[in-house]
Amino acid sequence: MKDLREKETNPIKPKHYKSKIDVYDFCLANDLGLLEGNCIKYITRYKDKNGLEDLLKAQETLKRLIKHYKNESN
């Protein structure tokens, strides 16, 4: 029973992250930065945590990533 309680209170992977693939591991394996990682994080948790709020956070983060990409491309 101790393992179950530890998983429920794990600050790195709380209950609302239900993805079969760990988001942190995925981002590290694919050399993704903060903005890309946050987009993935918000999208993978929105159904079980903050719903529309997380989708809007993903949208805002993606807008910032696009802006950064455009600035770097010029």
PDB file of N, H, CA, C and O in Angstrom:
ATOM      1  N   MET A   1       0.822  -1.206   0.000  1.00  0.00           N
ATOM      2  CA  MET A   1       0.000   0.000   0.000  1.00  0.00           C
ATOM      3  C   MET A   1       0.857   1.257   0.000  1.00  0.00           C
ATOM      4  O   MET A   1       0.431   2.290  -0.516  1.00  0.00           O
ATOM      5  N   LYS A   2       2.043   1.191   0.563  1.00  0.00           N
ATOM      6  H   LYS A   2       2.389   0.351   0.982  1.00  0.00           H
ATOM      7  CA  LYS A   2       2.924   2.348   0.619  1.00  0.00           C
ATOM      8  C   LYS A   2       3.260   2.868  -0.777  1.00  0.00           C
ATOM      9  O   LYS A   2       3.291   4.081  -0.985  1.00  0.00           O
ATOM     10  N   ASP A   3       3.513   1.973  -1.742  1.00  0.00           N
ATOM     11  H   ASP A   3       3.489   0.988  -1.573  1.00  0.00           H
ATOM     12  CA  ASP A   3       3.852   2.406  -3.098  1.00  0.00           C
ATOM     13  C   ASP A   3       2.726   3.208  -3.728  1.00  0.00           C
ATOM     14  O   ASP A   3       2.987   4.201  -4.407  1.00  0.00           O
ATOM     15  N   LEU A   4       1.480   2.801  -3.520  1.00  0.00           N
ATOM     16  H   LEU A   4       1.268   1.994  -2.969  1.00  0.00           H
ATOM     17  CA  LEU A   4       0.335   3.502  -4.072  1.00  0.00           C
ATOM     18  C   LEU A   4       0.248   4.914  -3.508  1.00  0.00           C
ATOM     19  O   LEU A   4       0.013   5.865  -4.253  1.00  0.00           O
ATOM     20  N   ARG A   5       0.434   5.058  -2.204  1.00  0.00           N
ATOM     21  H   ARG A   5       0.625   4.285  -1.599  1.00  0.00           H
ATOM     22  CA  ARG A   5       0.386   6.386  -1.595  1.00  0.00           C
ATOM     23  C   ARG A   5       1.512   7.264  -2.097  1.00  0.00           C
ATOM     24  O   ARG A   5       1.308   8.454  -2.338  1.00  0.00           O
ATOM     25  N   GLU A   6       2.696   6.701  -2.258  1.00  0.00           N
ATOM     26  H   GLU A   6       2.862   5.735  -2.062  1.00  0.00           H
ATOM     27  CA  GLU A   6       3.822   7.480  -2.762  1.00  0.00           C
ATOM     28  C   GLU A   6       3.537   7.978  -4.163  1.00  0.00           C
ATOM     29  O   GLU A   6       3.852   9.123  -4.486  1.00  0.00           O
ATOM     30  N   LYS A   7       2.949   7.142  -5.000  1.00  0.00           N
ATOM     31  H   LYS A   7       2.693   6.211  -4.738  1.00  0.00           H
ATOM     32  CA  LYS A   7       2.634   7.540  -6.367  1.00  0.00           C
ATOM     33  C   LYS A   7       1.587   8.647  -6.381  1.00  0.00           C
ATOM     34  O   LYS A   7       1.660   9.556  -7.207  1.00  0.00           O
ATOM     35  N   GLU A   8       0.604   8.578  -5.464  1.00  0.00           N
ATOM     36  H   GLU A   8       0.545   7.839  -4.793  1.00  0.00           H
ATOM     37  CA  GLU A   8      -0.443   9.583  -5.416  1.00  0.00           C
ATOM     38  C   GLU A   8       0.090  10.948  -4.995  1.00  0.00           C
ATOM     39  O   GLU A   8      -0.478  11.971  -5.378  1.00  0.00           O
ATOM     40  N   THR A   9       1.158  10.982  -4.224  1.00  0.00           N
ATOM     41  H   THR A   9       1.618  10.151  -3.913  1.00  0.00           H
ATOM     42  CA  THR A   9       1.689  12.248  -3.745  1.00  0.00           C
ATOM     43  C   THR A   9       3.012  12.604  -4.412  1.00  0.00           C
ATOM     44  O   THR A   9       3.673  13.555  -3.994  1.00  0.00           O
ATOM     45  N   ASN A  10       3.403  11.871  -5.424  1.00  0.00           N
ATOM     46  H   ASN A  10       2.866  11.099  -5.764  1.00  0.00           H
ATOM     47  CA  ASN A  10       4.657  12.123  -6.116  1.00  0.00           C
ATOM     48  C   ASN A  10       4.587  13.476  -6.831  1.00  0.00           C
ATOM     49  O   ASN A  10       3.774  13.640  -7.741  1.00  0.00           O
ATOM     50  N   PRO A  11       5.417  14.446  -6.444  1.00  0.00           N
ATOM     51  CA  PRO A  11       5.354  15.760  -7.082  1.00  0.00           C
ATOM     52  C   PRO A  11       5.826  15.747  -8.538  1.00  0.00           C
ATOM     53  O   PRO A  11       5.491  16.657  -9.295  1.00  0.00           O
ATOM     54  N   ILE A  12       6.580  14.754  -8.935  1.00  0.00           N
ATOM     55  H   ILE A  12       6.853  14.014  -8.320  1.00  0.00           H
ATOM     56  CA  ILE A  12       7.064  14.666 -10.310  1.00  0.00           C
ATOM     57  C   ILE A  12       6.001  14.077 -11.233  1.00  0.00           C
ATOM     58  O   ILE A  12       5.892  14.485 -12.389  1.00  0.00           O
ATOM     59  N   LYS A  13       5.234  13.142 -10.745  1.00  0.00           N
ATOM     60  H   LYS A  13       5.322  12.810  -9.806  1.00  0.00           H
ATOM     61  CA  LYS A  13       4.193  12.527 -11.571  1.00  0.00           C
ATOM     62  C   LYS A  13       2.911  12.360 -10.753  1.00  0.00           C
ATOM     63  O   LYS A  13       2.588  11.256 -10.313  1.00  0.00           O
ATOM     64  N   PRO A  14       2.184  13.461 -10.552  1.00  0.00           N
ATOM     65  CA  PRO A  14       0.935  13.379  -9.790  1.00  0.00           C
ATOM     66  C   PRO A  14      -0.135  12.599 -10.560  1.00  0.00           C
ATOM     67  O   PRO A  14       0.059  12.235 -11.720  1.00  0.00           O
ATOM     68  N   LYS A  15      -1.252  12.353  -9.900  1.00  0.00           N
ATOM     69  H   LYS A  15      -1.409  12.649  -8.958  1.00  0.00           H
ATOM     70  CA  LYS A  15      -2.316  11.508 -10.453  1.00  0.00           C
ATOM     71  C   LYS A  15      -2.870  12.015 -11.782  1.00  0.00           C
ATOM     72  O   LYS A  15      -3.316  11.206 -12.596  1.00  0.00           O
ATOM     73  N   HIS A  16      -2.857  13.331 -12.031  1.00  0.00           N
ATOM     74  H   HIS A  16      -2.495  13.988 -11.369  1.00  0.00           H
ATOM     75  CA  HIS A  16      -3.471  13.843 -13.252  1.00  0.00           C
ATOM     76  C   HIS A  16      -2.612  13.607 -14.502  1.00  0.00           C
ATOM     77  O   HIS A  16      -3.050  13.918 -15.609  1.00  0.00           O
ATOM     78  N   TYR A  17      -1.404  13.067 -14.346  1.00  0.00           N
ATOM     79  H   TYR A  17      -1.048  12.814 -13.447  1.00  0.00           H
ATOM     80  CA  TYR A  17      -0.594  12.671 -15.499  1.00  0.00           C
ATOM     81  C   TYR A  17      -0.813  11.186 -15.733  1.00  0.00           C
ATOM     82  O   TYR A  17      -0.213  10.348 -15.059  1.00  0.00           O
ATOM     83  N   LYS A  18      -1.661  10.867 -16.679  1.00  0.00           N
ATOM     84  H   LYS A  18      -2.148  11.547 -17.227  1.00  0.00           H
ATOM     85  CA  LYS A  18      -2.022   9.477 -16.915  1.00  0.00           C
ATOM     86  C   LYS A  18      -1.405   8.930 -18.190  1.00  0.00           C
ATOM     87  O   LYS A  18      -1.717   7.811 -18.599  1.00  0.00           O
ATOM     88  N   SER A  19      -0.546   9.693 -18.813  1.00  0.00           N
ATOM     89  H   SER A  19      -0.293  10.601 -18.480  1.00  0.00           H
ATOM     90  CA  SER A  19       0.100   9.253 -20.041  1.00  0.00           C
ATOM     91  C   SER A  19       0.942   8.008 -19.768  1.00  0.00           C
ATOM     92  O   SER A  19       1.567   7.887 -18.714  1.00  0.00           O
ATOM     93  N   LYS A  20       0.949   7.098 -20.720  1.00  0.00           N
ATOM     94  H   LYS A  20       0.442   7.197 -21.576  1.00  0.00           H
ATOM     95  CA  LYS A  20       1.757   5.887 -20.583  1.00  0.00           C
ATOM     96  C   LYS A  20       3.237   6.198 -20.725  1.00  0.00           C
ATOM     97  O   LYS A  20       4.087   5.439 -20.260  1.00  0.00           O
ATOM     98  N   ILE A  21       3.539   7.310 -21.365  1.00  0.00           N
ATOM     99  H   ILE A  21       2.849   7.927 -21.743  1.00  0.00           H
ATOM    100  CA  ILE A  21       4.919   7.745 -21.549  1.00  0.00           C
ATOM    101  C   ILE A  21       5.141   8.970 -20.673  1.00  0.00           C
ATOM    102  O   ILE A  21       4.358   9.918 -20.733  1.00  0.00           O
ATOM    103  N   ASP A  22       6.180   8.966 -19.871  1.00  0.00           N
ATOM    104  H   ASP A  22       6.816   8.195 -19.822  1.00  0.00           H
ATOM    105  CA  ASP A  22       6.485  10.091 -19.006  1.00  0.00           C
ATOM    106  C   ASP A  22       6.848  11.316 -19.856  1.00  0.00           C
ATOM    107  O   ASP A  22       7.726  11.246 -20.716  1.00  0.00           O
ATOM    108  N   VAL A  23       6.167  12.426 -19.607  1.00  0.00           N
ATOM    109  H   VAL A  23       5.454  12.483 -18.908  1.00  0.00           H
ATOM    110  CA  VAL A  23       6.378  13.639 -20.397  1.00  0.00           C
ATOM    111  C   VAL A  23       7.822  14.121 -20.296  1.00  0.00           C
ATOM    112  O   VAL A  23       8.412  14.528 -21.297  1.00  0.00           O
ATOM    113  N   TYR A  24       8.392  14.079 -19.097  1.00  0.00           N
ATOM    114  H   TYR A  24       7.913  13.748 -18.283  1.00  0.00           H
ATOM    115  CA  TYR A  24       9.775  14.522 -18.922  1.00  0.00           C
ATOM    116  C   TYR A  24      10.732  13.656 -19.738  1.00  0.00           C
ATOM    117  O   TYR A  24      11.617  14.166 -20.425  1.00  0.00           O
ATOM    118  N   ASP A  25      10.540  12.341 -19.651  1.00  0.00           N
ATOM    119  H   ASP A  25       9.820  11.927 -19.093  1.00  0.00           H
ATOM    120  CA  ASP A  25      11.401  11.429 -20.409  1.00  0.00           C
ATOM    121  C   ASP A  25      11.262  11.663 -21.907  1.00  0.00           C
ATOM    122  O   ASP A  25      12.253  11.651 -22.638  1.00  0.00           O
ATOM    123  N   PHE A  26      10.032  11.875 -22.362  1.00  0.00           N
ATOM    124  H   PHE A  26       9.227  11.884 -21.768  1.00  0.00           H
ATOM    125  CA  PHE A  26       9.786  12.128 -23.784  1.00  0.00           C
ATOM    126  C   PHE A  26      10.502  13.399 -24.242  1.00  0.00           C
ATOM    127  O   PHE A  26      11.139  13.414 -25.295  1.00  0.00           O
ATOM    128  N   CYS A  27      10.395  14.455 -23.452  1.00  0.00           N
ATOM    129  H   CYS A  27       9.877  14.443 -22.597  1.00  0.00           H
ATOM    130  CA  CYS A  27      11.024  15.729 -23.805  1.00  0.00           C
ATOM    131  C   CYS A  27      12.547  15.607 -23.822  1.00  0.00           C
ATOM    132  O   CYS A  27      13.203  16.125 -24.726  1.00  0.00           O
ATOM    133  N   LEU A  28      13.095  14.938 -22.846  1.00  0.00           N
ATOM    134  H   LEU A  28      12.562  14.518 -22.112  1.00  0.00           H
ATOM    135  CA  LEU A  28      14.546  14.752 -22.804  1.00  0.00           C
ATOM    136  C   LEU A  28      15.030  13.900 -23.972  1.00  0.00           C
ATOM    137  O   LEU A  28      16.048  14.214 -24.589  1.00  0.00           O
ATOM    138  N   ALA A  29      14.314  12.832 -24.277  1.00  0.00           N
ATOM    139  H   ALA A  29      13.487  12.576 -23.776  1.00  0.00           H
ATOM    140  CA  ALA A  29      14.710  11.933 -25.363  1.00  0.00           C
ATOM    141  C   ALA A  29      14.628  12.608 -26.722  1.00  0.00           C
ATOM    142  O   ALA A  29      15.325  12.216 -27.658  1.00  0.00           O
ATOM    143  N   ASN A  30      13.771  13.629 -26.833  1.00  0.00           N
ATOM    144  H   ASN A  30      13.205  13.948 -26.073  1.00  0.00           H
ATOM    145  CA  ASN A  30      13.579  14.308 -28.111  1.00  0.00           C
ATOM    146  C   ASN A  30      14.173  15.707 -28.136  1.00  0.00           C
ATOM    147  O   ASN A  30      13.891  16.493 -29.041  1.00  0.00           O
ATOM    148  N   ASP A  31      15.001  16.017 -27.134  1.00  0.00           N
ATOM    149  H   ASP A  31      15.231  15.379 -26.400  1.00  0.00           H
ATOM    150  CA  ASP A  31      15.699  17.303 -27.056  1.00  0.00           C
ATOM    151  C   ASP A  31      14.740  18.487 -27.201  1.00  0.00           C
ATOM    152  O   ASP A  31      14.998  19.424 -27.956  1.00  0.00           O
ATOM    153  N   LEU A  32      13.630  18.423 -26.461  1.00  0.00           N
ATOM    154  H   LEU A  32      13.421  17.662 -25.848  1.00  0.00           H
ATOM    155  CA  LEU A  32      12.639  19.496 -26.516  1.00  0.00           C
ATOM    156  C   LEU A  32      12.913  20.504 -25.412  1.00  0.00           C
ATOM    157  O   LEU A  32      13.319  20.143 -24.307  1.00  0.00           O
ATOM    158  N   GLY A  33      12.690  21.747 -25.723  1.00  0.00           N
ATOM    159  H   GLY A  33      12.361  22.040 -26.620  1.00  0.00           H
ATOM    160  CA  GLY A  33      12.894  22.815 -24.758  1.00  0.00           C
ATOM    161  C   GLY A  33      11.659  23.075 -23.908  1.00  0.00           C
ATOM    162  O   GLY A  33      10.679  22.332 -23.967  1.00  0.00           O
ATOM    163  N   LEU A  34      11.722  24.136 -23.119  1.00  0.00           N
ATOM    164  H   LEU A  34      12.519  24.739 -23.071  1.00  0.00           H
ATOM    165  CA  LEU A  34      10.663  24.480 -22.180  1.00  0.00           C
ATOM    166  C   LEU A  34       9.317  24.681 -22.864  1.00  0.00           C
ATOM    167  O   LEU A  34       8.311  24.127 -22.422  1.00  0.00           O
ATOM    168  N   LEU A  35       9.289  25.461 -23.928  1.00  0.00           N
ATOM    169  H   LEU A  35      10.106  25.911 -24.286  1.00  0.00           H
ATOM    170  CA  LEU A  35       8.014  25.751 -24.574  1.00  0.00           C
ATOM    171  C   LEU A  35       7.391  24.504 -25.188  1.00  0.00           C
ATOM    172  O   LEU A  35       6.193  24.265 -25.034  1.00  0.00           O
ATOM    173  N   GLU A  36       8.195  23.713 -25.881  1.00  0.00           N
ATOM    174  H   GLU A  36       9.168  23.907 -26.007  1.00  0.00           H
ATOM    175  CA  GLU A  36       7.669  22.482 -26.470  1.00  0.00           C
ATOM    176  C   GLU A  36       7.177  21.531 -25.374  1.00  0.00           C
ATOM    177  O   GLU A  36       6.099  20.947 -25.480  1.00  0.00           O
ATOM    178  N   GLY A  37       7.979  21.389 -24.335  1.00  0.00           N
ATOM    179  H   GLY A  37       8.855  21.864 -24.249  1.00  0.00           H
ATOM    180  CA  GLY A  37       7.614  20.499 -23.233  1.00  0.00           C
ATOM    181  C   GLY A  37       6.344  20.930 -22.531  1.00  0.00           C
ATOM    182  O   GLY A  37       5.513  20.096 -22.171  1.00  0.00           O
ATOM    183  N   ASN A  38       6.189  22.237 -22.333  1.00  0.00           N
ATOM    184  H   ASN A  38       6.864  22.915 -22.625  1.00  0.00           H
ATOM    185  CA  ASN A  38       4.973  22.717 -21.681  1.00  0.00           C
ATOM    186  C   ASN A  38       3.744  22.478 -22.543  1.00  0.00           C
ATOM    187  O   ASN A  38       2.683  22.143 -22.016  1.00  0.00           O
ATOM    188  N   CYS A  39       3.864  22.641 -23.851  1.00  0.00           N
ATOM    189  H   CYS A  39       4.726  22.913 -24.279  1.00  0.00           H
ATOM    190  CA  CYS A  39       2.730  22.343 -24.743  1.00  0.00           C
ATOM    191  C   CYS A  39       2.295  20.889 -24.551  1.00  0.00           C
ATOM    192  O   CYS A  39       1.110  20.600 -24.382  1.00  0.00           O
ATOM    193  N   ILE A  40       3.254  20.001 -24.577  1.00  0.00           N
ATOM    194  H   ILE A  40       4.216  20.237 -24.714  1.00  0.00           H
ATOM    195  CA  ILE A  40       2.959  18.571 -24.419  1.00  0.00           C
ATOM    196  C   ILE A  40       2.356  18.303 -23.044  1.00  0.00           C
ATOM    197  O   ILE A  40       1.385  17.557 -22.918  1.00  0.00           O
ATOM    198  N   LYS A  41       2.935  18.913 -22.020  1.00  0.00           N
ATOM    199  H   LYS A  41       3.724  19.519 -22.122  1.00  0.00           H
ATOM    200  CA  LYS A  41       2.448  18.719 -20.644  1.00  0.00           C
ATOM    201  C   LYS A  41       0.979  19.123 -20.523  1.00  0.00           C
ATOM    202  O   LYS A  41       0.163  18.358 -20.010  1.00  0.00           O
ATOM    203  N   TYR A  42       0.644  20.319 -20.994  1.00  0.00           N
ATOM    204  H   TYR A  42       1.306  20.941 -21.411  1.00  0.00           H
ATOM    205  CA  TYR A  42      -0.726  20.800 -20.863  1.00  0.00           C
ATOM    206  C   TYR A  42      -1.713  19.949 -21.654  1.00  0.00           C
ATOM    207  O   TYR A  42      -2.822  19.686 -21.188  1.00  0.00           O
ATOM    208  N   ILE A  43      -1.320  19.527 -22.829  1.00  0.00           N
ATOM    209  H   ILE A  43      -0.419  19.741 -23.208  1.00  0.00           H
ATOM    210  CA  ILE A  43      -2.220  18.726 -23.657  1.00  0.00           C
ATOM    211  C   ILE A  43      -2.442  17.341 -23.062  1.00  0.00           C
ATOM    212  O   ILE A  43      -3.553  16.816 -23.122  1.00  0.00           O
ATOM    213  N   THR A  44      -1.408  16.750 -22.495  1.00  0.00           N
ATOM    214  H   THR A  44      -0.506  17.177 -22.446  1.00  0.00           H
ATOM    215  CA  THR A  44      -1.579  15.399 -21.961  1.00  0.00           C
ATOM    216  C   THR A  44      -2.336  15.362 -20.640  1.00  0.00           C
ATOM    217  O   THR A  44      -2.822  14.299 -20.252  1.00  0.00           O
ATOM    218  N   ARG A  45      -2.452  16.473 -19.945  1.00  0.00           N
ATOM    219  H   ARG A  45      -2.058  17.336 -20.260  1.00  0.00           H
ATOM    220  CA  ARG A  45      -3.131  16.442 -18.643  1.00  0.00           C
ATOM    221  C   ARG A  45      -4.490  17.126 -18.625  1.00  0.00           C
ATOM    222  O   ARG A  45      -5.201  17.033 -17.624  1.00  0.00           O
ATOM    223  N   TYR A  46      -4.877  17.812 -19.702  1.00  0.00           N
ATOM    224  H   TYR A  46      -4.299  17.887 -20.515  1.00  0.00           H
ATOM    225  CA  TYR A  46      -6.067  18.664 -19.638  1.00  0.00           C
ATOM    226  C   TYR A  46      -7.345  17.916 -19.242  1.00  0.00           C
ATOM    227  O   TYR A  46      -8.190  18.472 -18.541  1.00  0.00           O
ATOM    228  N   LYS A  47      -7.493  16.676 -19.678  1.00  0.00           N
ATOM    229  H   LYS A  47      -6.806  16.224 -20.247  1.00  0.00           H
ATOM    230  CA  LYS A  47      -8.729  15.929 -19.377  1.00  0.00           C
ATOM    231  C   LYS A  47      -8.867  15.615 -17.891  1.00  0.00           C
ATOM    232  O   LYS A  47      -9.981  15.517 -17.375  1.00  0.00           O
ATOM    233  N   ASP A  48      -7.747  15.458 -17.209  1.00  0.00           N
ATOM    234  H   ASP A  48      -6.842  15.538 -17.628  1.00  0.00           H
ATOM    235  CA  ASP A  48      -7.783  15.036 -15.812  1.00  0.00           C
ATOM    236  C   ASP A  48      -7.404  16.123 -14.817  1.00  0.00           C
ATOM    237  O   ASP A  48      -7.434  15.887 -13.609  1.00  0.00           O
ATOM    238  N   LYS A  49      -7.046  17.312 -15.302  1.00  0.00           N
ATOM    239  H   LYS A  49      -7.021  17.503 -16.284  1.00  0.00           H
ATOM    240  CA  LYS A  49      -6.662  18.351 -14.350  1.00  0.00           C
ATOM    241  C   LYS A  49      -7.510  19.605 -14.543  1.00  0.00           C
ATOM    242  O   LYS A  49      -8.504  19.780 -13.839  1.00  0.00           O
ATOM    243  N   ASN A  50      -7.148  20.472 -15.470  1.00  0.00           N
ATOM    244  H   ASN A  50      -6.340  20.329 -16.042  1.00  0.00           H
ATOM    245  CA  ASN A  50      -7.797  21.782 -15.547  1.00  0.00           C
ATOM    246  C   ASN A  50      -8.647  22.010 -16.792  1.00  0.00           C
ATOM    247  O   ASN A  50      -9.091  23.133 -17.028  1.00  0.00           O
ATOM    248  N   GLY A  51      -8.881  20.980 -17.587  1.00  0.00           N
ATOM    249  H   GLY A  51      -8.519  20.068 -17.395  1.00  0.00           H
ATOM    250  CA  GLY A  51      -9.766  21.115 -18.740  1.00  0.00           C
ATOM    251  C   GLY A  51      -9.372  22.243 -19.678  1.00  0.00           C
ATOM    252  O   GLY A  51      -8.233  22.328 -20.137  1.00  0.00           O
ATOM    253  N   LEU A  52     -10.335  23.102 -19.949  1.00  0.00           N
ATOM    254  H   LEU A  52     -11.260  23.033 -19.576  1.00  0.00           H
ATOM    255  CA  LEU A  52     -10.130  24.205 -20.883  1.00  0.00           C
ATOM    256  C   LEU A  52      -8.952  25.091 -20.485  1.00  0.00           C
ATOM    257  O   LEU A  52      -8.230  25.582 -21.352  1.00  0.00           O
ATOM    258  N   GLU A  53      -8.753  25.299 -19.201  1.00  0.00           N
ATOM    259  H   GLU A  53      -9.339  24.900 -18.497  1.00  0.00           H
ATOM    260  CA  GLU A  53      -7.631  26.135 -18.744  1.00  0.00           C
ATOM    261  C   GLU A  53      -6.294  25.601 -19.261  1.00  0.00           C
ATOM    262  O   GLU A  53      -5.452  26.375 -19.717  1.00  0.00           O
ATOM    263  N   ASP A  54      -6.099  24.289 -19.192  1.00  0.00           N
ATOM    264  H   ASP A  54      -6.783  23.661 -18.822  1.00  0.00           H
ATOM    265  CA  ASP A  54      -4.852  23.716 -19.687  1.00  0.00           C
ATOM    266  C   ASP A  54      -4.753  23.811 -21.210  1.00  0.00           C
ATOM    267  O   ASP A  54      -3.662  24.011 -21.745  1.00  0.00           O
ATOM    268  N   LEU A  55      -5.874  23.669 -21.908  1.00  0.00           N
ATOM    269  H   LEU A  55      -6.760  23.507 -21.474  1.00  0.00           H
ATOM    270  CA  LEU A  55      -5.837  23.832 -23.369  1.00  0.00           C
ATOM    271  C   LEU A  55      -5.471  25.265 -23.747  1.00  0.00           C
ATOM    272  O   LEU A  55      -4.733  25.492 -24.705  1.00  0.00           O
ATOM    273  N   LEU A  56      -5.988  26.221 -22.997  1.00  0.00           N
ATOM    274  H   LEU A  56      -6.588  26.037 -22.219  1.00  0.00           H
ATOM    275  CA  LEU A  56      -5.644  27.619 -23.259  1.00  0.00           C
ATOM    276  C   LEU A  56      -4.179  27.901 -22.927  1.00  0.00           C
ATOM    277  O   LEU A  56      -3.525  28.689 -23.609  1.00  0.00           O
ATOM    278  N   LYS A  57      -3.670  27.260 -21.883  1.00  0.00           N
ATOM    279  H   LYS A  57      -4.201  26.620 -21.328  1.00  0.00           H
ATOM    280  CA  LYS A  57      -2.246  27.400 -21.560  1.00  0.00           C
ATOM    281  C   LYS A  57      -1.397  26.811 -22.686  1.00  0.00           C
ATOM    282  O   LYS A  57      -0.378  27.391 -23.063  1.00  0.00           O
ATOM    283  N   ALA A  58      -1.809  25.672 -23.219  1.00  0.00           N
ATOM    284  H   ALA A  58      -2.636  25.202 -22.912  1.00  0.00           H
ATOM    285  CA  ALA A  58      -1.084  25.070 -24.339  1.00  0.00           C
ATOM    286  C   ALA A  58      -1.126  25.992 -25.548  1.00  0.00           C
ATOM    287  O   ALA A  58      -0.126  26.153 -26.248  1.00  0.00           O
ATOM    288  N   GLN A  59      -2.278  26.593 -25.790  1.00  0.00           N
ATOM    289  H   GLN A  59      -3.090  26.462 -25.222  1.00  0.00           H
ATOM    290  CA  GLN A  59      -2.422  27.518 -26.912  1.00  0.00           C
ATOM    291  C   GLN A  59      -1.510  28.735 -26.747  1.00  0.00           C
ATOM    292  O   GLN A  59      -0.829  29.131 -27.693  1.00  0.00           O
ATOM    293  N   GLU A  60      -1.494  29.321 -25.571  1.00  0.00           N
ATOM    294  H   GLU A  60      -2.048  29.000 -24.803  1.00  0.00           H
ATOM    295  CA  GLU A  60      -0.640  30.484 -25.303  1.00  0.00           C
ATOM    296  C   GLU A  60       0.832  30.112 -25.441  1.00  0.00           C
ATOM    297  O   GLU A  60       1.619  30.867 -26.012  1.00  0.00           O
ATOM    298  N   THR A  61       1.197  28.956 -24.921  1.00  0.00           N
ATOM    299  H   THR A  61       0.558  28.342 -24.457  1.00  0.00           H
ATOM    300  CA  THR A  61       2.580  28.513 -25.015  1.00  0.00           C
ATOM    301  C   THR A  61       2.976  28.281 -26.458  1.00  0.00           C
ATOM    302  O   THR A  61       4.089  28.622 -26.857  1.00  0.00           O
ATOM    303  N   LEU A  62       2.083  27.706 -27.245  1.00  0.00           N
ATOM    304  H   LEU A  62       1.179  27.428 -26.921  1.00  0.00           H
ATOM    305  CA  LEU A  62       2.354  27.481 -28.667  1.00  0.00           C
ATOM    306  C   LEU A  62       2.488  28.812 -29.408  1.00  0.00           C
ATOM    307  O   LEU A  62       3.340  28.940 -30.287  1.00  0.00           O
ATOM    308  N   LYS A  63       1.677  29.786 -29.073  1.00  0.00           N
ATOM    309  H   LYS A  63       0.985  29.682 -28.359  1.00  0.00           H
ATOM    310  CA  LYS A  63       1.802  31.125 -29.680  1.00  0.00           C
ATOM    311  C   LYS A  63       3.181  31.715 -29.394  1.00  0.00           C
ATOM    312  O   LYS A  63       3.802  32.311 -30.274  1.00  0.00           O
ATOM    313  N   ARG A  64       3.651  31.548 -28.170  1.00  0.00           N
ATOM    314  H   ARG A  64       3.146  31.064 -27.455  1.00  0.00           H
ATOM    315  CA  ARG A  64       4.982  32.064 -27.810  1.00  0.00           C
ATOM    316  C   ARG A  64       6.078  31.316 -28.567  1.00  0.00           C
ATOM    317  O   ARG A  64       7.062  31.918 -28.995  1.00  0.00           O
ATOM    318  N   LEU A  65       5.907  30.015 -28.730  1.00  0.00           N
ATOM    319  H   LEU A  65       5.108  29.526 -28.382  1.00  0.00           H
ATOM    320  CA  LEU A  65       6.877  29.222 -29.479  1.00  0.00           C
ATOM    321  C   LEU A  65       6.907  29.657 -30.943  1.00  0.00           C
ATOM    322  O   LEU A  65       7.982  29.776 -31.530  1.00  0.00           O
ATOM    323  N   ILE A  66       5.755  29.889 -31.525  1.00  0.00           N
ATOM    324  H   ILE A  66       4.881  29.792 -31.048  1.00  0.00           H
ATOM    325  CA  ILE A  66       5.679  30.351 -32.916  1.00  0.00           C
ATOM    326  C   ILE A  66       6.350  31.713 -33.056  1.00  0.00           C
ATOM    327  O   ILE A  66       7.106  31.939 -34.001  1.00  0.00           O
ATOM    328  N   LYS A  67       6.079  32.612 -32.128  1.00  0.00           N
ATOM    329  H   LYS A  67       5.465  32.428 -31.360  1.00  0.00           H
ATOM    330  CA  LYS A  67       6.705  33.936 -32.163  1.00  0.00           C
ATOM    331  C   LYS A  67       8.233  33.818 -32.077  1.00  0.00           C
ATOM    332  O   LYS A  67       8.964  34.469 -32.824  1.00  0.00           O
ATOM    333  N   HIS A  68       8.689  32.983 -31.159  1.00  0.00           N
ATOM    334  H   HIS A  68       8.095  32.455 -30.553  1.00  0.00           H
ATOM    335  CA  HIS A  68      10.128  32.771 -31.020  1.00  0.00           C
ATOM    336  C   HIS A  68      10.721  32.188 -32.298  1.00  0.00           C
ATOM    337  O   HIS A  68      11.777  32.629 -32.753  1.00  0.00           O
ATOM    338  N   TYR A  69      10.056  31.215 -32.867  1.00  0.00           N
ATOM    339  H   TYR A  69       9.198  30.857 -32.498  1.00  0.00           H
ATOM    340  CA  TYR A  69      10.533  30.578 -34.107  1.00  0.00           C
ATOM    341  C   TYR A  69      10.617  31.587 -35.239  1.00  0.00           C
ATOM    342  O   TYR A  69      11.600  31.608 -35.980  1.00  0.00           O
ATOM    343  N   LYS A  70       9.591  32.427 -35.380  1.00  0.00           N
ATOM    344  H   LYS A  70       8.792  32.410 -34.778  1.00  0.00           H
ATOM    345  CA  LYS A  70       9.592  33.457 -36.426  1.00  0.00           C
ATOM    346  C   LYS A  70      10.762  34.430 -36.228  1.00  0.00           C
ATOM    347  O   LYS A  70      11.432  34.805 -37.191  1.00  0.00           O
ATOM    348  N   ASN A  71      11.001  34.832 -34.988  1.00  0.00           N
ATOM    349  H   ASN A  71      10.457  34.528 -34.206  1.00  0.00           H
ATOM    350  CA  ASN A  71      12.100  35.763 -34.703  1.00  0.00           C
ATOM    351  C   ASN A  71      13.455  35.145 -34.988  1.00  0.00           C
ATOM    352  O   ASN A  71      14.358  35.822 -35.480  1.00  0.00           O
ATOM    353  N   GLU A  72      13.603  33.867 -34.683  1.00  0.00           N
ATOM    354  H   GLU A  72      12.869  33.317 -34.284  1.00  0.00           H
ATOM    355  CA  GLU A  72      14.863  33.165 -34.936  1.00  0.00           C
ATOM    356  C   GLU A  72      15.075  32.900 -36.422  1.00  0.00           C
ATOM    357  O   GLU A  72      16.215  32.798 -36.877  1.00  0.00           O
ATOM    358  N   SER A  73      14.001  32.791 -37.173  1.00  0.00           N
ATOM    359  H   SER A  73      13.075  32.874 -36.803  1.00  0.00           H
ATOM    360  CA  SER A  73      14.088  32.481 -38.590  1.00  0.00           C
ATOM    361  C   SER A  73      14.447  33.695 -39.443  1.00  0.00           C
ATOM    362  O   SER A  73      14.860  33.549 -40.594  1.00  0.00           O
ATOM    363  N   ASN A  74      14.293  34.871 -38.887  1.00  0.00           N
ATOM    364  H   ASN A  74      13.958  34.990 -37.953  1.00  0.00           H
ATOM    365  CA  ASN A  74      14.570  36.113 -39.648  1.00  0.00           C
ATOM    366  C   ASN A  74      16.025  36.498 -39.573  1.00  0.00           C
ATOM    367  O   ASN A  74      16.428  37.508 -40.151  1.00  0.00           O
TER     368      ASN A  74
END
